[in-house]
Amino acid sequence: MSDDALPNQPVEPHARRTVTDLFSGGRLLAVPRRAARREQLLVHLAETLFAEDRAYTEPEVNEALRTVHEDCSALRRYLITSGLLTRTRDGSSYRRAAPTDR
């Protein structure tokens, strides 16, 4: 028996879960309540919906987020709060944060 297949070693259920488990038919089923799981989702959304080198207007951010979930306002706030998206002081421009900005 190999060391990685030890009997009686419980595997954390959340350790095997991927962000794709949160989606059905390309739509987000629900925003996770657990902070770590929500952060995993937000990183995925930032990386898949927003280019690093482009500025977005708020309507563009909302439109991108609505492709996965109707509550684009909550998702936008979470992305800003987590530092994955940055916003100008007047709210006119959004950008995906560079990894060093976080």
C-alpha positions as CSV (number, residue, x, y, z in Angstrom):
1,M,0.0,0.0,0.0
2,S,1.4,3.5,-0.9
3,D,1.7,6.2,1.7
4,D,-0.9,8.4,0.0
5,A,-3.6,5.7,0.4
6,L,-3.5,5.1,4.1
7,P,-6.6,3.5,5.6
8,N,-8.7,5.4,8.2
9,Q,-7.3,8.8,7.0
10,P,-10.3,11.1,6.6
11,V,-10.1,13.4,3.6
12,E,-11.6,16.8,4.2
13,P,-14.6,17.1,1.9
14,H,-13.9,20.7,1.1
15,A,-10.3,19.8,0.1
16,R,-11.6,18.0,-3.0
17,R,-14.0,20.7,-4.0
18,T,-13.2,23.0,-6.9
19,V,-14.8,26.2,-7.9
20,T,-16.7,24.5,-10.7
21,D,-18.8,22.8,-8.0
22,L,-20.4,26.2,-7.4
23,F,-21.8,26.4,-10.9
24,S,-24.5,24.6,-12.9
25,G,-24.8,25.3,-16.6
26,G,-22.3,28.1,-16.4
27,R,-24.4,29.9,-13.7
28,L,-23.3,30.4,-10.1
29,L,-25.7,28.5,-7.9
30,A,-25.1,30.7,-4.8
31,V,-22.4,33.0,-3.3
32,P,-20.6,30.9,-0.7
33,R,-21.0,32.0,2.9
34,R,-17.7,30.6,4.1
35,A,-15.0,33.3,3.5
36,A,-12.4,30.9,2.2
37,R,-14.8,29.4,-0.3
38,R,-16.1,32.8,-1.3
39,E,-12.5,34.0,-1.9
40,Q,-11.9,31.0,-4.1
41,L,-14.9,31.9,-6.2
42,L,-13.9,35.6,-6.4
43,V,-10.4,34.8,-7.6
44,H,-12.0,32.6,-10.3
45,L,-14.4,35.4,-11.3
46,A,-11.6,38.0,-11.4
47,E,-9.4,35.8,-13.5
48,T,-12.0,34.6,-16.0
49,L,-14.2,37.7,-16.4
50,F,-11.7,40.6,-16.3
51,A,-8.5,41.2,-18.2
52,E,-5.5,42.6,-16.2
53,D,-4.7,45.4,-18.6
54,R,-8.1,46.9,-19.2
55,A,-10.3,49.4,-17.5
56,Y,-14.0,48.7,-17.2
57,T,-17.0,51.0,-16.5
58,E,-19.4,49.9,-13.8
59,P,-22.0,48.9,-16.4
60,E,-19.3,46.7,-18.0
61,V,-18.4,45.1,-14.7
62,N,-22.1,44.5,-13.9
63,E,-22.7,43.0,-17.4
64,A,-19.7,40.6,-17.0
65,L,-20.9,39.5,-13.5
66,R,-24.5,39.0,-14.7
67,T,-23.2,36.3,-17.1
68,V,-22.8,34.1,-14.0
69,H,-25.2,35.5,-11.4
70,E,-28.0,38.1,-11.1
71,D,-26.7,39.7,-7.9
72,C,-23.9,41.6,-9.7
73,S,-23.9,44.3,-7.0
74,A,-23.0,41.9,-4.2
75,L,-20.3,40.2,-6.4
76,R,-18.9,43.6,-7.4
77,R,-18.6,44.7,-3.7
78,Y,-17.0,41.4,-2.7
79,L,-14.4,41.8,-5.6
80,I,-13.6,45.3,-4.4
81,T,-13.5,44.5,-0.7
82,S,-11.2,41.5,-1.4
83,G,-8.9,43.6,-3.5
84,L,-9.3,41.6,-6.6
85,L,-10.9,44.6,-8.4
86,T,-9.8,48.2,-7.9
87,R,-12.0,51.2,-8.4
88,T,-11.2,54.9,-8.9
89,R,-12.4,57.2,-6.1
90,D,-15.3,58.5,-8.3
91,G,-16.3,54.9,-9.3
92,S,-16.0,55.6,-13.0
93,S,-13.3,53.0,-13.7
94,Y,-12.6,49.5,-12.5
95,R,-9.5,47.3,-13.0
96,R,-8.5,43.8,-12.2
97,A,-5.8,44.1,-9.5
98,A,-2.4,42.8,-10.4
99,P,-1.3,40.0,-8.0
100,T,1.2,42.4,-6.4
101,D,-1.6,45.0,-5.7
102,R,-3.3,42.6,-3.2
